[in-house]
């Protein structure tokens, strides 16, 4: 699938664990490639130590995708390059996780408040 990130198209792909060496060499289950404009998510049903249901894996993959999309938005807004002055806050995994986890709740609250369209 293609996702528009601030006017830049990003490819989003779901790959089996064995099809991307990055999954084996890192502790990550997804990543955002800023050069190729590509977000790669691991198909968690192929992850070696997981024995979860398909539904559970798909839900977890959505959380990975939200996290990687935050990275893409920070990159495309120019914050990745300029963050070095403050020790790369825009690349900080804790901050990206916070945004990725809280965005659905923030959007819901804003819709309830009537300050954004549904």
N, C-alpha and C positions, 0 to 999 in steps of 0.2 A: 504494500500500500504506500501511497505518497501522502505526506502531511505537509501543509503549508506552515512554516515557522517564520513569522514576520517577513513573508514574501519570498522565502527561500524554500524550495521543495526538498524535503528529506525523504529518502526511502526508509521504510520500516520493514525489517525482515525478521522472521522467526527461523532460527537455524537449530538443527540438532547439535547436541554437545560435541559429537565427534567431527562435525563439519566446520568448526572454527577453532583453531589452536589457541586462541585467546582464552577460551573457557577453561582449558586445561592448565594454562600457565598463570592464570590469575585466580583470585577468589571471587571474581565477579560473574554475574549471570546475565549481564547486558552491558552495552556501552554505546556511546555516541561518538561517531567518527566525524570530527569537525571538517576534515579535509574532503572526504568523499560525500559529506552530507548524508550520512547513513546512520540509522539506529538499528542495532542488532540485539535481539532478545533471544535468550536460550530457550529452546523448547524443553520445559522442565520435566516433561515425561521421559526425556532421554538423558536427564542428569543422573549420573551413576549412583549417587547415594540417596536419591529420592524414591520413595514408594508411596506417592500420594495419588489421589483420584484425579481423573482428567479435569473435572470441574475445579478442584483445588488448584491444580497447575495453571489453568487458564486465568483464574483470579489473581494468582501470584504474578503471572506474566503481565497482567494489567498494571500491577504496582511497579514492576520493573520499567514498563513503558512510560508511566507517568514520571518516574525519576529521570529517565534518559531524555524525555521531552523537556524537562526543566533545564537540563544541561544544554540542550539545543537552543532554547530560548535565551539563556544567558549568553551563549556564544554569539548568536545572531544579533543580539542587542549591543554587542561590543564590550560586554562586561568581562568576558574571558581575558581579552587582551589587556584591559586597563586594571584588572584586579590585582596585578602584581604589586602595586603601591601599598596594598593593605594585606599582604601575604595571601593572595589568591582567594579571597573570600568567596568569589563567584564560582570557584571550583571546589569549594569545601563540601565534602560529602554529607556532613551533618546538616548544613544549611539546605542543600538540595533535597535531602530526605525530608526535612521539615516541610518545605514547600510542597513536595510531591504528596505527602501524607495529608496536609491541611487543605490543599486546593479544593478537593471535593466538598469539604465542610464550608469553606469560605464561599464558594459559588452557591451552595445551597442557602446559606444565610443571606447572601446578597439577593438572591431570587425572592426569598421570603420577605425581605425588606423592600422589594420592588425597585431596587436601584440598578439592576441589570435585567435584560430580557432573558426569557427562558429559551 
